[in-house]
Amino acid sequence: MGFLALRSSIIDMSAHAASTGYPEPALRQAAAELNNRIVQYVRSAIDFEKQLEGTVCIQATSVLRVPVFWELHYEYVFESGLDWYLGAVMQNAFLGNPFANERGHWKSPHGVAIG
């Protein structure tokens, strides 16, 4: 399972796994591992960008400021109406990752807020 899976829905991934004989528990494990890798990548990229001089951030949640670039991507994924797995992964990156047993919102408060 890789980045192509991010453009698939959970239902499509499950159906494909079933049609190829991939066991359901293995699919759940692979989906969780992919989620955790992408969540970590997104958060690292956000934290890196926030360190750059002149990066403008907006308040995404009460405890999270993110660069405008990332907020626009996040909004696009949800407003596009696509049922991609990427939507769930992005939500986990911004709001808290249940696959990593996070109970609350991700906190990355650094950066210059504009809203």
Buried (B, 14 or more C-beta within 10 A) or exposed (E): BEEEBBEBBBEBBBEBBEEEEBEEEEBEEBBBEBBBEBBEEBBEBBBEBBEEEEBBBBBBBEEBBBBBBBBEBBEEBEEEEEEBBBBBBBBBBBBBBEBEEEEEBBEBEEBEEEE
